[in-house]
C-alpha cells in the first residue's frame, strides 16, 4: 500500500493511464472515457473509475474525460509537474545505458551527477539528456549536456552544493547496500535500486532491531529487478493456467 487505502497497484495503473492519455493527445483526441482507457490499459472500466476516484473527481457523468485535463491532473498527482534531480551510482554498462536514456527527461527527471569507484571510469565524460522545457511537448526541447563521472567518496560534498532528490543504483549486488548507505548519508531520500538484492535500512544503534536509524527515516526505496521479471515470466509460460488477473480487477 502507499497512502492509507490506496493500493500500490493503483499507482502503477495511474502511470499506465497517463501514458495512454499522452497517446490520445498525439492522436488529437479531445475526450475519452473510462471504457476507452480500460481497453488500452487491459483492465475494466470500473477499475479505471475506482483508481481515479482515489485522487478526486476528474470526469463528467455521461461525458467522460477531457484528455488534456485528465493528463494534467494525473501529472500533478504523480508529482511529474516538478523537477527531480537524480544521480546515478554505478557507471558500468547498465549505468551508462540509464544515463543515455532520453525518456527520463521527458518527465522532469534530470541527471545531475554520475558516480563510481572504478579508477578507469573517474573523470570520463558522459552525455546525458538535458531537462525538457516544461512548456514544450513530449519529445521536444532536448539538448544533450555533459557530466563527468566522479568518485563516490565525493557524493556528500556534491549534494551539499547540488540538491539531489533521487539516486539510481546500478552497482553489483555486493556493493548495493553500501552504495545505498552513501546516498542516504548524503541526504538523498529516494533510491531506485537496479541491483538484484533488497536494500535494508540501517538499524538504530542501541535500539530495537526493527527501529531504523534517523538518516533512513522518510527514505523511499523502489527495487527494479530484471531477474525477478524473467523468473516470473518463465513460471507463467510453464503454467499459463495460473496467470489469472489481479482479483482487484475482477469486478
PASEBA-1860 file (N, C-alpha, C; in nm, 3 decimals):
! residues 251
1> XXXXXXXX> 0.083/-0.120/0.000/0.000/0.000/0.000/0.087/0.126/0.000 ~ 0.034/0.234/-0.050/0.103/0.363/-0.045/0.036/0.445/0.063 ~ -0.034/0.551/0.026/-0.112/0.624/0.124/-0.223/0.532/0.175 ~ -0.276/0.559/0.296/-0.379/0.471/0.352/-0.494/0.449/0.254 ~ -0.522/0.321/0.226/-0.634/0.289/0.140/-0.605/0.291/-0.008 ~ -0.484/0.332/-0.051/-0.450/0.337/-0.193/-0.351/0.225/-0.225 ~ -0.393/0.123/-0.300/-0.302/0.012/-0.332/-0.186/0.058/-0.420 ~ -0.072/-0.004/-0.399/0.043/0.026/-0.483/0.012/-0.001/-0.630
9> XXXXXXXX> -0.067/-0.106/-0.656/-0.103/-0.140/-0.794/-0.180/-0.026/-0.861 ~ -0.257/0.049/-0.782/-0.333/0.161/-0.839/-0.239/0.269/-0.892 ~ -0.128/0.291/-0.823/-0.030/0.389/-0.869/0.031/0.344/-1.002 ~ 0.062/0.214/-1.011/0.117/0.162/-1.136/0.019/0.180/-1.251 ~ -0.110/0.156/-1.224/-0.209/0.173/-1.329/-0.225/0.320/-1.366 ~ -0.212/0.409/-1.268/-0.221/0.552/-1.296/-0.113/0.594/-1.396 ~ 0.005/0.538/-1.381/0.115/0.567/-1.473/0.079/0.517/-1.614 ~ 0.014/0.400/-1.620/-0.031/0.348/-1.749/-0.136/0.439/-1.811
17> XXXXXXXX> -0.231/0.487/-1.730/-0.335/0.577/-1.782/-0.272/0.706/-1.838 ~ -0.170/0.756/-1.769/-0.104/0.877/-1.816/-0.039/0.853/-1.952 ~ 0.026/0.739/-1.967/0.088/0.707/-2.095/-0.018/0.699/-2.206 ~ -0.132/0.641/-2.174/-0.241/0.630/-2.272/-0.293/0.769/-2.308 ~ -0.307/0.856/-2.210/-0.353/0.992/-2.236/-0.256/1.067/-2.328 ~ -0.128/1.042/-2.310/-0.028/1.104/-2.398/-0.045/1.053/-2.540 ~ -0.075/0.922/-2.554/-0.101/0.866/-2.686/-0.225/0.930/-2.748 ~ -0.330/0.945/-2.669/-0.454/1.005/-2.719/-0.431/1.150/-2.762
25> XXXXXXXX> -0.347/1.220/-2.686/-0.317/1.359/-2.720/-0.242/1.366/-2.854 ~ -0.149/1.273/-2.875/-0.078/1.271/-3.003/-0.173/1.236/-3.118 ~ -0.278/1.161/-3.086/-0.379/1.126/-3.187/-0.483/1.237/-3.203 ~ -0.465/1.346/-3.129/-0.553/1.463/-3.134/-0.695/1.429/-3.088 ~ -0.704/1.336/-2.993/-0.834/1.306/-2.932/-0.858/1.407/-2.820 ~ -0.974/1.466/-2.817/-1.004/1.568/-2.715/-1.067/1.508/-2.590 ~ -1.144/1.401/-2.606/-1.211/1.339/-2.492/-1.189/1.189/-2.495 ~ -1.212/1.127/-2.381/-1.204/0.981/-2.371/-1.300/0.936/-2.263
33> XXXXXXXX> -1.307/0.806/-2.241/-1.399/0.750/-2.142/-1.326/0.645/-2.060 ~ -1.388/0.605/-1.949/-1.327/0.500/-1.868/-1.319/0.371/-1.947 ~ -1.417/0.345/-2.033/-1.414/0.225/-2.115/-1.299/0.226/-2.215 ~ -1.276/0.342/-2.278/-1.167/0.352/-2.375/-1.031/0.339/-2.307 ~ -1.017/0.403/-2.190/-0.892/0.389/-2.114/-0.872/0.244/-2.071 ~ -0.981/0.181/-2.026/-0.973/0.043/-1.979/-0.929/-0.052/-2.089 ~ -0.983/-0.030/-2.209/-0.948/-0.118/-2.321/-0.799/-0.111/-2.351 ~ -0.743/0.008/-2.351/-0.600/0.022/-2.381/-0.513/-0.025/-2.265
41> XXXXXXXX> -0.565/-0.009/-2.143/-0.487/-0.049/-2.024/-0.506/-0.196/-1.989 ~ -0.597/-0.265/-2.058/-0.625/-0.406/-2.035/-0.677/-0.431/-1.894 ~ -0.764/-0.340/-1.848/-0.838/-0.360/-1.725/-0.984/-0.335/-1.760 ~ -1.073/-0.325/-1.658/-1.211/-0.293/-1.690/-1.244/-0.150/-1.649 ~ -1.357/-0.101/-1.700/-1.393/0.040/-1.679/-1.413/0.071/-1.531 ~ -1.468/-0.023/-1.456/-1.486/0.001/-1.313/-1.352/0.024/-1.244 ~ -1.250/-0.055/-1.285/-1.118/-0.039/-1.225/-1.061/0.099/-1.251 ~ -1.079/0.149/-1.375/-1.031/0.283/-1.409/-1.098/0.386/-1.320
49> XXXXXXXX> -1.231/0.379/-1.309/-1.303/0.478/-1.228/-1.264/0.469/-1.081 ~ -1.244/0.347/-1.033/-1.203/0.327/-0.893/-1.064/0.387/-0.868 ~ -0.971/0.362/-0.959/-0.835/0.414/-0.942/-0.835/0.567/-0.941 ~ -0.909/0.627/-1.034/-0.912/0.773/-1.042/-0.981/0.833/-0.921 ~ -1.080/0.762/-0.866/-1.157/0.815/-0.753/-1.072/0.828/-0.627 ~ -0.961/0.756/-0.618/-0.872/0.771/-0.502/-0.819/0.914/-0.492 ~ -0.814/0.984/-0.605/-0.745/1.113/-0.610/-0.836/1.230/-0.644 ~ -0.965/1.205/-0.661/-1.057/1.315/-0.687/-1.157/1.278/-0.795
57> XXXXXXXX> -1.233/1.379/-0.839/-1.331/1.361/-0.945/-1.282/1.436/-1.069 ~ -1.261/1.362/-1.176/-1.197/1.420/-1.293/-1.288/1.426/-1.416 ~ -1.394/1.351/-1.419/-1.479/1.345/-1.538/-1.620/1.393/-1.510 ~ -1.702/1.389/-1.613/-1.843/1.426/-1.603/-1.926/1.307/-1.646 ~ -2.022/1.269/-1.562/-2.104/1.153/-1.593/-2.170/1.171/-1.730 ~ -2.156/1.069/-1.813/-2.215/1.074/-1.946/-2.130/1.147/-2.048 ~ -2.027/1.217/-2.001/-1.943/1.296/-2.092/-1.800/1.241/-2.101 ~ -1.759/1.167/-2.000/-1.623/1.113/-1.997/-1.522/1.215/-1.946
65> XXXXXXXX> -1.401/1.207/-1.999/-1.290/1.289/-1.952/-1.234/1.373/-2.066 ~ -1.197/1.496/-2.032/-1.122/1.577/-2.126/-0.976/1.533/-2.118 ~ -0.920/1.490/-2.231/-0.787/1.430/-2.231/-0.683/1.523/-2.170 ~ -0.680/1.648/-2.210/-0.577/1.741/-2.161/-0.591/1.765/-2.012 ~ -0.716/1.773/-1.963/-0.738/1.799/-1.821/-0.697/1.678/-1.737 ~ -0.740/1.559/-1.779/-0.705/1.439/-1.702/-0.555/1.415/-1.705 ~ -0.493/1.441/-1.819/-0.346/1.427/-1.827/-0.279/1.523/-1.730 ~ -0.324/1.647/-1.727/-0.265/1.746/-1.636/-0.282/1.704/-1.491
73> XXXXXXXX> -0.400/1.652/-1.455/-0.426/1.614/-1.316/-0.346/1.491/-1.275 ~ -0.333/1.394/-1.363/-0.254/1.276/-1.330/-0.106/1.311/-1.321 ~ -0.062/1.402/-1.405/0.077/1.450/-1.396/0.101/1.513/-1.260 ~ 0.004/1.591/-1.213/0.016/1.654/-1.081/0.016/1.550/-0.970 ~ -0.078/1.456/-0.975/-0.090/1.353/-0.872/0.039/1.273/-0.861 ~ 0.099/1.242/-0.974/0.221/1.161/-0.975/0.347/1.241/-0.945 ~ 0.332/1.371/-0.926/0.449/1.453/-0.894/0.537/1.482/-1.012 ~ 0.480/1.473/-1.134/0.560/1.492/-1.255/0.549/1.634/-1.311
81> XXXXXXXX> 0.489/1.723/-1.231/0.481/1.864/-1.273/0.588/1.947/-1.205 ~ 0.687/1.881/-1.147/0.800/1.949/-1.086/0.927/1.879/-1.130 ~ 1.040/1.939/-1.103/1.169/1.882/-1.143/1.224/1.792/-1.033 ~ 1.290/1.683/-1.074/1.355/1.591/-0.982/1.500/1.576/-1.023 ~ 1.591/1.606/-0.930/1.734/1.592/-0.958/1.779/1.451/-0.920 ~ 1.852/1.386/-1.012/1.888/1.245/-0.998/2.038/1.227/-1.014 ~ 2.096/1.141/-0.929/2.233/1.096/-0.950/2.230/0.946/-0.980 ~ 2.327/0.901/-1.056/2.342/0.758/-1.085/2.469/0.710/-1.018
89> XXXXXXXX> 2.457/0.606/-0.938/2.573/0.545/-0.872/2.598/0.410/-0.938 ~ 2.713/0.397/-1.002/2.746/0.277/-1.078/2.740/0.308/-1.226 ~ 2.854/0.337/-1.287/2.855/0.381/-1.427/2.917/0.277/-1.520 ~ 2.886/0.150/-1.492/2.920/0.044/-1.586/2.822/0.047/-1.703 ~ 2.802/-0.066/-1.768/2.717/-0.069/-1.886/2.573/-0.029/-1.853 ~ 2.519/-0.082/-1.743/2.381/-0.050/-1.708/2.368/0.097/-1.672 ~ 2.458/0.147/-1.590/2.453/0.287/-1.550/2.462/0.381/-1.670 ~ 2.548/0.349/-1.765/2.563/0.435/-1.882/2.439/0.426/-1.971
97> XXXXXXXX> 2.378/0.306/-1.979/2.255/0.293/-2.058/2.144/0.377/-1.997 ~ 2.135/0.377/-1.864/2.034/0.459/-1.796/2.061/0.607/-1.820 ~ 2.188/0.645/-1.811/2.224/0.785/-1.830/2.189/0.835/-1.969 ~ 2.199/0.747/-2.069/2.173/0.788/-2.208/2.024/0.784/-2.242 ~ 1.943/0.720/-2.158/1.801/0.704/-2.190/1.730/0.839/-2.187 ~ 1.668/0.883/-2.298/1.609/1.017/-2.302/1.474/1.028/-2.233 ~ 1.407/0.913/-2.208/1.272/0.918/-2.155/1.261/0.986/-2.019 ~ 1.365/0.974/-1.936/1.358/1.031/-1.802/1.337/1.182/-1.806
105> XXXXXXXX> 1.407/1.248/-1.897/1.398/1.393/-1.902/1.263/1.441/-1.954 ~ 1.188/1.353/-2.021/1.054/1.392/-2.067/0.962/1.418/-1.948 ~ 0.994/1.357/-1.835/0.910/1.373/-1.716/0.981/1.448/-1.604 ~ 1.073/1.534/-1.642/1.139/1.625/-1.548/1.234/1.555/-1.450 ~ 1.284/1.436/-1.488/1.392/1.373/-1.411/1.522/1.415/-1.476 ~ 1.603/1.487/-1.402/1.725/1.545/-1.459/1.848/1.483/-1.393 ~ 1.936/1.422/-1.474/2.061/1.368/-1.421/2.156/1.482/-1.391 ~ 2.198/1.491/-1.265/2.287/1.599/-1.224/2.423/1.550/-1.180
113> XXXXXXXX> 2.438/1.419/-1.156/2.566/1.366/-1.111/2.580/1.219/-1.141 ~ 2.703/1.176/-1.172/2.734/1.036/-1.202/2.850/0.993/-1.113 ~ 2.838/0.874/-1.052/2.939/0.832/-0.953/2.977/0.686/-0.971 ~ 3.101/0.656/-0.935/3.151/0.518/-0.940/3.273/0.512/-0.848 ~ 3.332/0.392/-0.839/3.454/0.375/-0.760/3.572/0.333/-0.848 ~ 3.544/0.294/-0.971/3.650/0.243/-1.059/3.737/0.357/-1.109 ~ 3.867/0.341/-1.091/3.960/0.447/-1.130/3.961/0.471/-1.280 ~ 3.929/0.366/-1.358/3.930/0.383/-1.504/3.807/0.458/-1.554
121> XXXXXXXX> 3.707/0.476/-1.467/3.587/0.548/-1.507/3.585/0.693/-1.456 ~ 3.654/0.717/-1.345/3.652/0.850/-1.285/3.707/0.953/-1.385 ~ 3.631/1.059/-1.404/3.673/1.166/-1.494/3.621/1.154/-1.636 ~ 3.569/1.037/-1.671/3.516/1.022/-1.806/3.393/1.111/-1.827 ~ 3.376/1.158/-1.949/3.262/1.241/-1.983/3.148/1.153/-2.036 ~ 3.028/1.186/-1.993/2.909/1.114/-2.038/2.804/1.217/-2.078 ~ 2.753/1.205/-2.199/2.646/1.293/-2.245/2.512/1.241/-2.195 ~ 2.436/1.327/-2.129/2.304/1.292/-2.079/2.203/1.390/-2.136
129> XXXXXXXX> 2.076/1.348/-2.150/1.975/1.442/-2.199/1.948/1.550/-2.096 ~ 1.939/1.673/-2.142/1.907/1.784/-2.053/1.760/1.781/-2.019 ~ 1.724/1.845/-1.909/1.584/1.853/-1.868/1.501/1.918/-1.977 ~ 1.386/1.860/-2.005/1.296/1.917/-2.106/1.232/2.045/-2.056 ~ 1.214/2.138/-2.146/1.141/2.261/-2.115/0.998/2.224/-2.079 ~ 0.951/2.270/-1.964/0.816/2.237/-1.918/0.709/2.280/-2.017 ~ 0.740/2.378/-2.101/0.640/2.431/-2.194/0.646/2.364/-2.331 ~ 0.741/2.272/-2.349/0.748/2.201/-2.476/0.675/2.069/-2.465
137> XXXXXXXX> 0.641/2.010/-2.578/0.572/1.881/-2.577/0.670/1.769/-2.552 ~ 0.614/1.647/-2.530/0.699/1.531/-2.512/0.781/1.509/-2.638 ~ 0.909/1.476/-2.618/0.995/1.452/-2.732/1.050/1.577/-2.796 ~ 1.020/1.694/-2.736/1.069/1.819/-2.792/1.157/1.889/-2.689 ~ 1.238/1.982/-2.734/1.316/2.064/-2.643/1.437/1.995/-2.583 ~ 1.489/1.886/-2.647/1.602/1.814/-2.592/1.734/1.880/-2.628 ~ 1.823/1.882/-2.533/1.961/1.923/-2.557/2.049/1.835/-2.471 ~ 2.153/1.780/-2.532/2.246/1.697/-2.457/2.338/1.786/-2.376
145> XXXXXXXX> 2.380/1.739/-2.260/2.481/1.808/-2.182/2.577/1.705/-2.127 ~ 2.693/1.747/-2.087/2.800/1.655/-2.048/2.822/1.658/-1.897 ~ 2.829/1.539/-1.837/2.865/1.525/-1.696/2.993/1.441/-1.686 ~ 3.070/1.465/-1.583/3.191/1.387/-1.558/3.162/1.288/-1.445 ~ 3.210/1.165/-1.463/3.194/1.065/-1.357/3.285/1.100/-1.240 ~ 3.227/1.102/-1.122/3.301/1.137/-1.000/3.313/1.015/-0.909 ~ 3.406/1.021/-0.815/3.420/0.912/-0.718/3.309/0.921/-0.615 ~ 3.261/0.806/-0.572/3.150/0.802/-0.476/3.186/0.874/-0.346
153> XXXXXXXX> 3.314/0.881/-0.314/3.355/0.949/-0.191/3.323/1.098/-0.194 ~ 3.301/1.153/-0.312/3.270/1.296/-0.321/3.120/1.323/-0.322 ~ 3.039/1.218/-0.302/2.893/1.234/-0.312/2.838/1.331/-0.208 ~ 2.881/1.318/-0.083/2.828/1.405/0.023/2.862/1.551/-0.004 ~ 2.985/1.577/-0.049/3.023/1.715/-0.082/2.942/1.765/-0.201 ~ 2.913/1.676/-0.294/2.835/1.715/-0.412/2.694/1.755/-0.373 ~ 2.628/1.673/-0.290/2.490/1.704/-0.251/2.482/1.826/-0.159 ~ 2.592/1.861/-0.095/2.593/1.982/-0.013/2.582/2.106/-0.101
161> XXXXXXXX> 2.626/2.094/-0.226/2.623/2.207/-0.320/2.507/2.197/-0.419 ~ 2.469/2.073/-0.451/2.367/2.049/-0.554/2.254/1.965/-0.493 ~ 2.135/2.020/-0.479/2.024/1.939/-0.425/2.000/1.815/-0.510 ~ 1.982/1.702/-0.444/1.956/1.575/-0.513/1.835/1.509/-0.449 ~ 1.738/1.471/-0.532/1.617/1.408/-0.482/1.624/1.256/-0.484 ~ 1.684/1.200/-0.589/1.685/1.056/-0.608/1.822/1.007/-0.648 ~ 1.849/0.880/-0.611/1.969/0.814/-0.657/1.933/0.682/-0.723 ~ 1.989/0.657/-0.842/1.969/0.531/-0.911/2.091/0.444/-0.884
169> XXXXXXXX> 2.068/0.323/-0.834/2.176/0.230/-0.804/2.190/0.130/-0.918 ~ 2.306/0.131/-0.984/2.334/0.035/-1.091/2.468/-0.030/-1.061 ~ 2.481/-0.082/-0.940/2.607/-0.138/-0.892/2.592/-0.289/-0.875 ~ 2.703/-0.362/-0.865/2.695/-0.505/-0.837/2.625/-0.531/-0.703 ~ 2.565/-0.648/-0.692/2.487/-0.683/-0.574/2.564/-0.660/-0.444 ~ 2.690/-0.701/-0.442/2.768/-0.695/-0.318/2.799/-0.552/-0.274 ~ 2.778/-0.455/-0.363/2.806/-0.316/-0.328/2.678/-0.232/-0.312 ~ 2.563/-0.295/-0.334/2.438/-0.218/-0.334/2.407/-0.157/-0.198
177> XXXXXXXX> 2.425/-0.234/-0.090/2.390/-0.183/0.042/2.479/-0.065/0.082 ~ 2.608/-0.077/0.059/2.698/0.032/0.097/2.674/0.155/0.010 ~ 2.643/0.133/-0.119/2.614/0.247/-0.206/2.486/0.317/-0.163 ~ 2.387/0.238/-0.123/2.262/0.297/-0.074/2.287/0.377/0.053 ~ 2.372/0.325/0.141/2.405/0.396/0.264/2.473/0.529/0.232 ~ 2.560/0.530/0.132/2.627/0.654/0.092/2.525/0.757/0.045 ~ 2.425/0.712/-0.032/2.321/0.803/-0.079/2.243/0.861/0.038 ~ 2.204/0.775/0.130/2.123/0.819/0.243/2.203/0.917/0.330
185> XXXXXXXX> 2.328/0.886/0.356/2.412/0.975/0.438/2.434/1.109/0.369 ~ 2.420/1.110/0.237/2.433/1.236/0.162/2.301/1.311/0.154 ~ 2.197/1.256/0.218/2.069/1.326/0.224/1.972/1.293/0.113 ~ 2.000/1.191/0.033/1.911/1.152/-0.077/1.794/1.071/-0.020 ~ 1.672/1.107/-0.054/1.553/1.047/0.008/1.483/0.944/-0.079 ~ 1.524/0.931/-0.205/1.462/0.833/-0.293/1.567/0.751/-0.363 ~ 1.553/0.618/-0.360/1.650/0.528/-0.421/1.578/0.433/-0.516 ~ 1.623/0.430/-0.641/1.575/0.332/-0.738/1.687/0.231/-0.754
193> XXXXXXXX> 1.662/0.110/-0.706/1.767/0.009/-0.697/1.755/-0.093/-0.809 ~ 1.855/-0.095/-0.898/1.857/-0.191/-1.008/1.936/-0.317/-0.973 ~ 2.001/-0.321/-0.857/2.077/-0.439/-0.818/1.980/-0.548/-0.772 ~ 2.008/-0.675/-0.806/1.917/-0.784/-0.768/1.930/-0.824/-0.622 ~ 1.902/-0.729/-0.535/1.905/-0.753/-0.391/1.816/-0.650/-0.324 ~ 1.767/-0.681/-0.205/1.684/-0.587/-0.131/1.771/-0.499/-0.043 ~ 1.746/-0.371/-0.049/1.819/-0.276/0.036/1.756/-0.275/0.175 ~ 1.839/-0.287/0.277/1.792/-0.290/0.415/1.829/-0.160/0.487
201> XXXXXXXX> 1.731/-0.087/0.540/1.764/0.033/0.619/1.850/-0.004/0.738 ~ 1.945/0.083/0.770/2.033/0.058/0.884/1.954/0.070/1.014 ~ 1.976/-0.026/1.104/1.908/-0.022/1.234/1.974/0.083/1.323 ~ 1.894/0.139/1.413/1.944/0.241/1.505/2.035/0.176/1.607 ~ 2.152/0.235/1.627/2.248/0.180/1.723/2.190/0.184/1.864 ~ 2.197/0.068/1.932/2.148/0.060/2.068/1.997/0.052/2.077 ~ 1.929/0.053/1.962/1.784/0.048/1.962/1.733/-0.091/1.930 ~ 1.601/-0.103/1.917/1.539/-0.229/1.881/1.576/-0.264/1.738
209> XXXXXXXX> 1.580/-0.394/1.707/1.620/-0.437/1.574/1.531/-0.379/1.465 ~ 1.404/-0.352/1.498/1.311/-0.300/1.399/1.315/-0.148/1.389 ~ 1.394/-0.083/1.473/1.399/0.063/1.474/1.511/0.110/1.382 ~ 1.473/0.182/1.275/1.572/0.224/1.177/1.644/0.349/1.224 ~ 1.763/0.370/1.173/1.843/0.487/1.211/1.778/0.613/1.156 ~ 1.813/0.725/1.219/1.747/0.852/1.186/1.762/0.891/1.040 ~ 1.882/0.865/0.982/1.903/0.911/0.845/1.818/0.834/0.743 ~ 1.767/0.715/0.783/1.684/0.636/0.693/1.536/0.670/0.702
217> XXXXXXXX> 1.499/0.753/0.798/1.358/0.789/0.810/1.315/0.868/0.687 ~ 1.199/0.835/0.636/1.141/0.902/0.518/1.215/0.871/0.389 ~ 1.305/0.772/0.390/1.371/0.730/0.266/1.283/0.626/0.197 ~ 1.260/0.647/0.069/1.180/0.554/-0.011/1.272/0.475/-0.104 ~ 1.252/0.343/-0.107/1.333/0.256/-0.194/1.241/0.180/-0.288 ~ 1.270/0.187/-0.416/1.196/0.113/-0.518/1.295/0.018/-0.585 ~ 1.262/-0.112/-0.585/1.351/-0.212/-0.643/1.307/-0.248/-0.784 ~ 1.401/-0.249/-0.877/1.376/-0.289/-1.015/1.468/-0.407/-1.045
225> XXXXXXXX> 1.414/-0.527/-1.037/1.495/-0.648/-1.053/1.453/-0.719/-1.181 ~ 1.536/-0.710/-1.285/1.505/-0.774/-1.413/1.493/-0.925/-1.398 ~ 1.577/-0.985/-1.311/1.574/-1.129/-1.295/1.441/-1.177/-1.237 ~ 1.384/-1.098/-1.147/1.254/-1.135/-1.092/1.151/-1.143/-1.204 ~ 1.152/-1.044/-1.292/1.058/-1.045/-1.404/1.082/-1.163/-1.496 ~ 1.208/-1.196/-1.523/1.239/-1.308/-1.610/1.193/-1.440/-1.548 ~ 1.215/-1.455/-1.417/1.174/-1.578/-1.349/1.023/-1.590/-1.344 ~ 0.955/-1.477/-1.321/0.808/-1.478/-1.318/0.754/-1.516/-1.456
233> XXXXXXXX> 0.816/-1.460/-1.561/0.774/-1.490/-1.697/0.792/-1.639/-1.726 ~ 0.905/-1.696/-1.687/0.931/-1.838/-1.709/0.826/-1.924/-1.639 ~ 0.792/-1.887/-1.515/0.692/-1.964/-1.440/0.557/-1.964/-1.510 ~ 0.511/-1.844/-1.553/0.379/-1.836/-1.614/0.377/-1.895/-1.755 ~ 0.492/-1.897/-1.823/0.496/-1.964/-1.953/0.479/-2.114/-1.936 ~ 0.531/-2.167/-1.826/0.514/-2.310/-1.798/0.379/-2.341/-1.735 ~ 0.317/-2.240/-1.673/0.189/-2.259/-1.602/0.089/-2.153/-1.644 ~ 0.051/-2.147/-1.771/-0.037/-2.039/-1.818/-0.172/-2.037/-1.749
241> XXXXXXXX> -0.217/-2.152/-1.699/-0.347/-2.157/-1.633/-0.347/-2.081/-1.501 ~ -0.229/-2.051/-1.448/-0.219/-1.980/-1.320/-0.206/-1.830/-1.338 ~ -0.197/-1.786/-1.462/-0.180/-1.643/-1.489/-0.315/-1.575/-1.489 ~ -0.375/-1.569/-1.370/-0.508/-1.509/-1.353/-0.494/-1.359/-1.331 ~ -0.594/-1.278/-1.373/-0.591/-1.134/-1.345/-0.592/-1.107/-1.195 ~ -0.543/-0.991/-1.159/-0.547/-0.947/-1.020/-0.690/-0.950/-0.971 ~ -0.719/-1.013/-0.852/-0.856/-1.016/-0.801/-0.918/-0.879/-0.790 ~ -0.836/-0.775/-0.772/-0.888/-0.639/-0.761/-0.955/-0.595/-0.890
249> XXX> -0.913/-0.657/-1.003/-0.964/-0.616/-1.131/-1.087/-0.697/-1.173 ~ -1.122/-0.800/-1.095/-1.238/-0.883/-1.129/-1.364/-0.822/-1.073 ~ -1.417/-0.725/-1.140/-1.539/-0.658/-1.095/-1.629/-0.634/-1.213
END
